[in-house]
C-alpha cells in the first residue's frame, strides 16, 4: 500500500513538472512571438480601396511571406523603406501612417506565422527572410539610385539592426528598440528559466557597432513593454550620427503612429 502511494505521488509530481516545463516553454516563446489576429476581409477591402497599396507574396526558403507595398511616389529614384513590425503586429497595422509619408515608398511583410505568411518564426528565419526581402526589393521595386531606409519597431528593431549591419542603408529608424530580447525578458522571468528555455537573443547590442549610417531612435518613457533603459543602453552604444526622440504620452504600440514619428520621417527621408 505504501509503495503504491509513493508511486502515485511520484506520478503526480512528474505530471506537475511536465506541466511546469511546457508552461515555461510557452511563456518564453510568448515573450517574443504573439501573432495578431488577421482580419482578411477588412484588410483586403482597404487594399482594394487604395490604388497605392498592393498585397504581395514572396517565396523564402520553404515559406511564403505575405506583405504589402505602398507606392506613394513614382518619381525616378524615389526613396524606399522596408519596415519590420512588432511581436504582435500584422504588417498592415501602420499602413495609414506610411501612406501619409508621401515622399517614400514602403515594403512590409508579415513574419512567418503572421498574417497569411506560412511557417514558424524564429530568430534565424526572421533574419534570413529580411535578407530575402531586401534582395527582392532591390530587384523588383527600387531604381539603381534609390536610397534605402530601414525601419523596425519593437521586435522588428532587432531584425532591422541585423539587416542594417550587413547592408548600410541611408538611414536606420528604430522605434522602441532594445539591447537584446534576453535582457528585456529578465523583467518577466528569472535567469535560470531563460537559460533553459530562451534560445533566441536578438542581440542588437553586439550588432549596433557595425552600423555606420545615421540612426534615429523613437521611444516613450511610458513604455511598459520595452522599458526605456533597454533603449538607452542600445542608444549609448551607437556611433554618431544618432538622435533620440522621446514621444510623450503614448503607449508602446502608439510610437510609430505618433505625430513625432511621422513628422521626423517626412523631414528626414529624401
Residue, then its C-alpha position, 0 to 999 in steps of 0.5 A: x500500500x505504501x509503495x503504491x502511494x509513493x508511486x502515485x505521488x511520484x506520478x503526480x509530481x512528474x505530471x506537475x513538472x511536465x506541466x511546469x516545463x511546457x508552461x515555461x516553454x510557452x511563456x518564453x516563446x510568448x515573450x517574443x512571438x504573439x501573432x495578431x489576429x488577421x482580419x482578411x476581409x477588412x484588410x483586403x477591402x482597404x487594399x482594394x480601396x487604395x490604388x497605392x497599396x498592393x498585397x504581395x507574396x514572396x517565396x523564402x526558403x520553404x515559406x511564403x511571406x505575405x506583405x504589402x507595398x505602398x507606392x506613394x511616389x513614382x518619381x525616378x529614384x524615389x526613396x524606399x523603406x522596408x519596415x519590420x513590425x512588432x511581436x504582435x503586429x500584422x504588417x498592415x497595422x501602420x499602413x495609414x501612417x506610411x501612406x501619409x509619408x508621401x515622399x517614400x515608398x514602403x515594403x512590409x511583410x508579415x513574419x512567418x506565422x503572421x498574417x497569411x505568411x506560412x511557417x514558424x518564426x524564429x530568430x534565424x528565419x526572421x533574419x534570413x527572410x529580411x535578407x530575402x526581402x531586401x534582395x527582392x526589393x532591390x530587384x523588383x521595386x527600387x531604381x539603381x539610385x534609390x536610397x534605402x531606409x530601414x525601419x523596425x519597431x519593437x521586435x522588428x528593431x532587432x531584425x532591422x539592426x541585423x539587416x542594417x549591419x550587413x547592408x548600410x542603408x541611408x538611414x536606420x529608424x528604430x522605434x522602441x528598440x532594445x539591447x537584446x530580447x534576453x535582457x528585456x525578458x529578465x523583467x518577466x522571468x528569472x535567469x535560470x528559466x531563460x537559460x533553459x528555455x530562451x534560445x533566441x537573443x536578438x542581440x542588437x547590442x553586439x550588432x549596433x557597432x557595425x552600423x555606420x549610417x545615421x540612426x534615429x531612435x523613437x521611444x516613450x518613457x511610458x513604455x511598459x513593454x520595452x522599458x526605456x533603459x533597454x533603449x538607452x543602453x542600445x542608444x549609448x552604444x551607437x556611433x554618431x550620427x544618432x538622435x533620440x526622440x522621446x514621444x510623450x504620452x503614448x503607449x508602446x504600440x502608439x510610437x510609430x503612429x505618433x505625430x513625432x514619428x511621422x513628422x521626423x520621417x517626412x523631414x528626414x527621408x529624401 
